[in-house]
Amino acid sequence: MRGEKVMLDRDLAALYGVETKVLKQAVRRNIERFPSDFMFVLSSNEFKDWRSQFVTSKADLKGLRYAPMAFTEQGVAMLSSVLRSARATEVNIAVMRTFVRLRNLMVSHKDLADKILNLENKYEEQFQVVFKAIQALIASEEAEGSAPKRKMGFRVD
């Protein structure tokens, strides 16, 4: 929706093991943690379009009197920090551990990139010596090119 991959409040409530109204209440109490790129409420047209995409029974429409909240990836992570269920706590801990692992991977990749760059610089210097030697050989052959060449092979005098 709106060019973003989102999850709706009712699906997240089920994942976090809370009622949808509890999830919405927690968001409203901490609304400053949910800027528009983290969470948005579906407009009346979006809500109508979303409902028309599904063949639903009237029983399923109960509880859908209000437009759902849509959460982006960052909003889902933030939601785990404002909910007070055991599942939300587990998700929040998993998110934090994942961020630490990613940071460690980035640091180790930076170290690797630095080592590769150092190797490239080291070998570039060595190859410069080779290139200079080749250039010297080419230059000496061009200089000798004006002098008559001796014939190769076995000669009988």
ChimeraX commands (.cxc) that place a marker at each C-alpha (Angstrom):
marker #1 position 0.00,0.00,0.00 radius 0.5
marker #1 position 1.23,3.47,-0.89 radius 0.5
marker #1 position 4.25,1.84,-2.48 radius 0.5
marker #1 position 5.29,0.18,0.78 radius 0.5
marker #1 position 5.26,-3.42,1.96 radius 0.5
marker #1 position 3.06,-3.37,5.03 radius 0.5
marker #1 position 1.38,-5.60,7.58 radius 0.5
marker #1 position -2.02,-4.74,9.00 radius 0.5
marker #1 position -2.80,-4.31,12.68 radius 0.5
marker #1 position -5.03,-7.38,12.92 radius 0.5
marker #1 position -2.34,-9.66,11.47 radius 0.5
marker #1 position 0.33,-8.22,13.75 radius 0.5
marker #1 position -1.96,-8.55,16.77 radius 0.5
marker #1 position -2.29,-12.26,16.02 radius 0.5
marker #1 position 1.49,-12.61,15.61 radius 0.5
marker #1 position 2.21,-10.79,18.86 radius 0.5
marker #1 position -0.52,-12.63,20.77 radius 0.5
marker #1 position -2.61,-9.58,21.69 radius 0.5
marker #1 position -6.04,-8.30,20.70 radius 0.5
marker #1 position -6.20,-5.78,17.88 radius 0.5
marker #1 position -7.70,-3.14,20.18 radius 0.5
marker #1 position -4.77,-3.61,22.62 radius 0.5
marker #1 position -2.29,-3.14,19.76 radius 0.5
marker #1 position -4.06,0.01,18.52 radius 0.5
marker #1 position -4.25,1.40,22.06 radius 0.5
marker #1 position -0.51,0.86,22.56 radius 0.5
marker #1 position 0.20,2.65,19.28 radius 0.5
marker #1 position -2.03,5.61,20.16 radius 0.5
marker #1 position -0.37,5.94,23.56 radius 0.5
marker #1 position 3.06,5.98,21.86 radius 0.5
marker #1 position 2.13,7.73,18.62 radius 0.5
marker #1 position 5.37,9.78,18.64 radius 0.5
marker #1 position 7.22,6.49,17.99 radius 0.5
marker #1 position 5.29,5.90,14.78 radius 0.5
marker #1 position 6.02,8.53,12.13 radius 0.5
marker #1 position 4.28,8.21,8.76 radius 0.5
marker #1 position 7.08,6.05,7.32 radius 0.5
marker #1 position 6.56,3.54,10.19 radius 0.5
marker #1 position 2.76,3.40,10.32 radius 0.5
marker #1 position -0.29,4.92,8.66 radius 0.5
marker #1 position -4.05,4.47,8.91 radius 0.5
marker #1 position -5.73,3.39,5.69 radius 0.5
marker #1 position -7.75,6.15,4.06 radius 0.5
marker #1 position -11.47,5.51,3.48 radius 0.5
marker #1 position -10.79,4.71,-0.21 radius 0.5
marker #1 position -7.89,2.37,0.64 radius 0.5
marker #1 position -10.05,0.69,3.28 radius 0.5
marker #1 position -12.93,0.25,0.83 radius 0.5
marker #1 position -10.59,-1.10,-1.88 radius 0.5
marker #1 position -8.92,-3.45,0.59 radius 0.5
marker #1 position -12.27,-4.83,1.78 radius 0.5
marker #1 position -13.51,-5.30,-1.79 radius 0.5
marker #1 position -10.49,-7.48,-2.66 radius 0.5
marker #1 position -11.64,-10.22,-0.31 radius 0.5
marker #1 position -14.79,-12.28,-0.36 radius 0.5
marker #1 position -15.64,-12.19,3.31 radius 0.5
marker #1 position -18.54,-13.26,5.40 radius 0.5
marker #1 position -20.46,-10.71,7.46 radius 0.5
marker #1 position -19.03,-12.30,10.60 radius 0.5
marker #1 position -15.52,-11.46,9.44 radius 0.5
marker #1 position -16.49,-7.81,8.93 radius 0.5
marker #1 position -17.36,-7.45,12.61 radius 0.5
marker #1 position -14.56,-5.56,14.25 radius 0.5
marker #1 position -13.72,-3.79,11.01 radius 0.5
marker #1 position -15.70,-0.68,11.77 radius 0.5
marker #1 position -12.49,1.36,11.71 radius 0.5
marker #1 position -9.81,1.51,9.06 radius 0.5
marker #1 position -6.83,-0.67,9.94 radius 0.5
marker #1 position -3.37,0.60,10.72 radius 0.5
marker #1 position -0.67,-0.45,8.26 radius 0.5
marker #1 position 2.88,-0.95,9.56 radius 0.5
marker #1 position 6.08,-0.85,7.52 radius 0.5
marker #1 position 9.11,-2.93,8.45 radius 0.5
marker #1 position 10.38,-0.24,10.82 radius 0.5
marker #1 position 6.91,0.07,12.36 radius 0.5
marker #1 position 6.78,-3.66,13.03 radius 0.5
marker #1 position 10.11,-3.45,14.85 radius 0.5
marker #1 position 8.95,-0.41,16.85 radius 0.5
marker #1 position 5.67,-2.14,17.69 radius 0.5
marker #1 position 7.55,-4.94,19.41 radius 0.5
marker #1 position 8.99,-2.39,21.82 radius 0.5
marker #1 position 5.64,-0.83,22.86 radius 0.5
marker #1 position 3.56,-3.98,23.31 radius 0.5
marker #1 position 3.66,-5.76,26.65 radius 0.5
marker #1 position 3.06,-9.37,25.65 radius 0.5
marker #1 position 5.60,-12.16,26.13 radius 0.5
marker #1 position 5.71,-12.69,22.37 radius 0.5
marker #1 position 6.40,-8.98,21.72 radius 0.5
marker #1 position 9.28,-9.12,24.20 radius 0.5
marker #1 position 10.73,-12.15,22.38 radius 0.5
marker #1 position 10.42,-10.38,19.03 radius 0.5
marker #1 position 12.03,-7.21,20.41 radius 0.5
marker #1 position 14.98,-9.21,21.77 radius 0.5
marker #1 position 15.34,-11.03,18.43 radius 0.5
marker #1 position 15.31,-7.71,16.55 radius 0.5
marker #1 position 18.02,-6.26,18.79 radius 0.5
marker #1 position 20.19,-9.39,18.42 radius 0.5
marker #1 position 19.76,-9.25,14.66 radius 0.5
marker #1 position 20.88,-5.61,14.55 radius 0.5
marker #1 position 23.98,-6.49,16.59 radius 0.5
marker #1 position 24.81,-9.38,14.23 radius 0.5
marker #1 position 24.37,-7.12,11.21 radius 0.5
marker #1 position 26.64,-4.48,12.72 radius 0.5
marker #1 position 29.28,-7.14,13.44 radius 0.5
marker #1 position 29.02,-8.42,9.87 radius 0.5
marker #1 position 29.43,-4.91,8.51 radius 0.5
marker #1 position 32.53,-4.37,10.65 radius 0.5
marker #1 position 34.07,-7.68,9.56 radius 0.5
marker #1 position 33.27,-6.90,5.92 radius 0.5
marker #1 position 34.90,-3.48,6.32 radius 0.5
marker #1 position 38.01,-5.18,7.71 radius 0.5
marker #1 position 37.98,-7.57,4.75 radius 0.5
marker #1 position 37.54,-4.71,2.28 radius 0.5
marker #1 position 40.48,-2.87,3.91 radius 0.5
marker #1 position 42.67,-5.97,3.65 radius 0.5
marker #1 position 41.78,-6.44,-0.02 radius 0.5
marker #1 position 42.56,-2.79,-0.74 radius 0.5
marker #1 position 45.93,-3.14,1.02 radius 0.5
marker #1 position 46.71,-6.25,-1.03 radius 0.5
marker #1 position 45.75,-4.45,-4.24 radius 0.5
marker #1 position 48.03,-1.54,-3.35 radius 0.5
marker #1 position 50.86,-3.92,-2.44 radius 0.5
marker #1 position 50.57,-5.89,-5.67 radius 0.5
marker #1 position 50.08,-2.73,-7.71 radius 0.5
marker #1 position 53.54,-1.61,-6.57 radius 0.5
marker #1 position 55.01,-4.99,-7.52 radius 0.5
marker #1 position 53.30,-4.92,-10.89 radius 0.5
marker #1 position 54.66,-1.41,-11.48 radius 0.5
marker #1 position 58.15,-2.90,-11.27 radius 0.5
marker #1 position 57.14,-5.55,-13.82 radius 0.5
marker #1 position 55.57,-2.95,-16.12 radius 0.5
marker #1 position 58.72,-0.78,-15.91 radius 0.5
marker #1 position 60.89,-3.79,-16.77 radius 0.5
marker #1 position 58.70,-4.62,-19.77 radius 0.5
marker #1 position 58.80,-0.99,-20.91 radius 0.5
marker #1 position 62.59,-1.00,-20.59 radius 0.5
marker #1 position 62.83,-4.17,-22.69 radius 0.5
marker #1 position 60.56,-2.67,-25.36 radius 0.5
marker #1 position 62.56,0.54,-25.39 radius 0.5
marker #1 position 65.88,-1.35,-25.73 radius 0.5
marker #1 position 64.49,-3.48,-28.59 radius 0.5
marker #1 position 63.33,-0.32,-30.39 radius 0.5
marker #1 position 66.78,1.22,-29.93 radius 0.5
marker #1 position 68.43,-1.94,-31.29 radius 0.5
marker #1 position 65.96,-1.96,-34.18 radius 0.5
marker #1 position 68.09,0.55,-36.09 radius 0.5
marker #1 position 71.23,-1.65,-35.88 radius 0.5
marker #1 position 71.54,-4.64,-38.26 radius 0.5
marker #1 position 70.42,-7.85,-36.69 radius 0.5
marker #1 position 72.65,-10.87,-36.56 radius 0.5
marker #1 position 71.25,-13.94,-38.24 radius 0.5
marker #1 position 70.36,-16.76,-35.92 radius 0.5
marker #1 position 71.13,-20.40,-36.39 radius 0.5
marker #1 position 74.17,-22.56,-37.18 radius 0.5
marker #1 position 76.69,-21.12,-39.61 radius 0.5
marker #1 position 79.57,-22.77,-41.31 radius 0.5
marker #1 position 82.41,-20.40,-42.01 radius 0.5
marker link #1:1,2 radius 0.2
marker link #1:2,3 radius 0.2
marker link #1:3,4 radius 0.2
marker link #1:4,5 radius 0.2
marker link #1:5,6 radius 0.2
marker link #1:6,7 radius 0.2
marker link #1:7,8 radius 0.2
marker link #1:8,9 radius 0.2
marker link #1:9,10 radius 0.2
marker link #1:10,11 radius 0.2
marker link #1:11,12 radius 0.2
marker link #1:12,13 radius 0.2
marker link #1:13,14 radius 0.2
marker link #1:14,15 radius 0.2
marker link #1:15,16 radius 0.2
marker link #1:16,17 radius 0.2
marker link #1:17,18 radius 0.2
marker link #1:18,19 radius 0.2
marker link #1:19,20 radius 0.2
marker link #1:20,21 radius 0.2
marker link #1:21,22 radius 0.2
marker link #1:22,23 radius 0.2
marker link #1:23,24 radius 0.2
marker link #1:24,25 radius 0.2
marker link #1:25,26 radius 0.2
marker link #1:26,27 radius 0.2
marker link #1:27,28 radius 0.2
marker link #1:28,29 radius 0.2
marker link #1:29,30 radius 0.2
marker link #1:30,31 radius 0.2
marker link #1:31,32 radius 0.2
marker link #1:32,33 radius 0.2
marker link #1:33,34 radius 0.2
marker link #1:34,35 radius 0.2
marker link #1:35,36 radius 0.2
marker link #1:36,37 radius 0.2
marker link #1:37,38 radius 0.2
marker link #1:38,39 radius 0.2
marker link #1:39,40 radius 0.2
marker link #1:40,41 radius 0.2
marker link #1:41,42 radius 0.2
marker link #1:42,43 radius 0.2
marker link #1:43,44 radius 0.2
marker link #1:44,45 radius 0.2
marker link #1:45,46 radius 0.2
marker link #1:46,47 radius 0.2
marker link #1:47,48 radius 0.2
marker link #1:48,49 radius 0.2
marker link #1:49,50 radius 0.2
marker link #1:50,51 radius 0.2
marker link #1:51,52 radius 0.2
marker link #1:52,53 radius 0.2
marker link #1:53,54 radius 0.2
marker link #1:54,55 radius 0.2
marker link #1:55,56 radius 0.2
marker link #1:56,57 radius 0.2
marker link #1:57,58 radius 0.2
marker link #1:58,59 radius 0.2
marker link #1:59,60 radius 0.2
marker link #1:60,61 radius 0.2
marker link #1:61,62 radius 0.2
marker link #1:62,63 radius 0.2
marker link #1:63,64 radius 0.2
marker link #1:64,65 radius 0.2
marker link #1:65,66 radius 0.2
marker link #1:66,67 radius 0.2
marker link #1:67,68 radius 0.2
marker link #1:68,69 radius 0.2
marker link #1:69,70 radius 0.2
marker link #1:70,71 radius 0.2
marker link #1:71,72 radius 0.2
marker link #1:72,73 radius 0.2
marker link #1:73,74 radius 0.2
marker link #1:74,75 radius 0.2
marker link #1:75,76 radius 0.2
marker link #1:76,77 radius 0.2
marker link #1:77,78 radius 0.2
marker link #1:78,79 radius 0.2
marker link #1:79,80 radius 0.2
marker link #1:80,81 radius 0.2
marker link #1:81,82 radius 0.2
marker link #1:82,83 radius 0.2
marker link #1:83,84 radius 0.2
marker link #1:84,85 radius 0.2
marker link #1:85,86 radius 0.2
marker link #1:86,87 radius 0.2
marker link #1:87,88 radius 0.2
marker link #1:88,89 radius 0.2
marker link #1:89,90 radius 0.2
marker link #1:90,91 radius 0.2
marker link #1:91,92 radius 0.2
marker link #1:92,93 radius 0.2
marker link #1:93,94 radius 0.2
marker link #1:94,95 radius 0.2
marker link #1:95,96 radius 0.2
marker link #1:96,97 radius 0.2
marker link #1:97,98 radius 0.2
marker link #1:98,99 radius 0.2
marker link #1:99,100 radius 0.2
marker link #1:100,101 radius 0.2
marker link #1:101,102 radius 0.2
marker link #1:102,103 radius 0.2
marker link #1:103,104 radius 0.2
marker link #1:104,105 radius 0.2
marker link #1:105,106 radius 0.2
marker link #1:106,107 radius 0.2
marker link #1:107,108 radius 0.2
marker link #1:108,109 radius 0.2
marker link #1:109,110 radius 0.2
marker link #1:110,111 radius 0.2
marker link #1:111,112 radius 0.2
marker link #1:112,113 radius 0.2
marker link #1:113,114 radius 0.2
marker link #1:114,115 radius 0.2
marker link #1:115,116 radius 0.2
marker link #1:116,117 radius 0.2
marker link #1:117,118 radius 0.2
marker link #1:118,119 radius 0.2
marker link #1:119,120 radius 0.2
marker link #1:120,121 radius 0.2
marker link #1:121,122 radius 0.2
marker link #1:122,123 radius 0.2
marker link #1:123,124 radius 0.2
marker link #1:124,125 radius 0.2
marker link #1:125,126 radius 0.2
marker link #1:126,127 radius 0.2
marker link #1:127,128 radius 0.2
marker link #1:128,129 radius 0.2
marker link #1:129,130 radius 0.2
marker link #1:130,131 radius 0.2
marker link #1:131,132 radius 0.2
marker link #1:132,133 radius 0.2
marker link #1:133,134 radius 0.2
marker link #1:134,135 radius 0.2
marker link #1:135,136 radius 0.2
marker link #1:136,137 radius 0.2
marker link #1:137,138 radius 0.2
marker link #1:138,139 radius 0.2
marker link #1:139,140 radius 0.2
marker link #1:140,141 radius 0.2
marker link #1:141,142 radius 0.2
marker link #1:142,143 radius 0.2
marker link #1:143,144 radius 0.2
marker link #1:144,145 radius 0.2
marker link #1:145,146 radius 0.2
marker link #1:146,147 radius 0.2
marker link #1:147,148 radius 0.2
marker link #1:148,149 radius 0.2
marker link #1:149,150 radius 0.2
marker link #1:150,151 radius 0.2
marker link #1:151,152 radius 0.2
marker link #1:152,153 radius 0.2
marker link #1:153,154 radius 0.2
marker link #1:154,155 radius 0.2
marker link #1:155,156 radius 0.2
marker link #1:156,157 radius 0.2
view
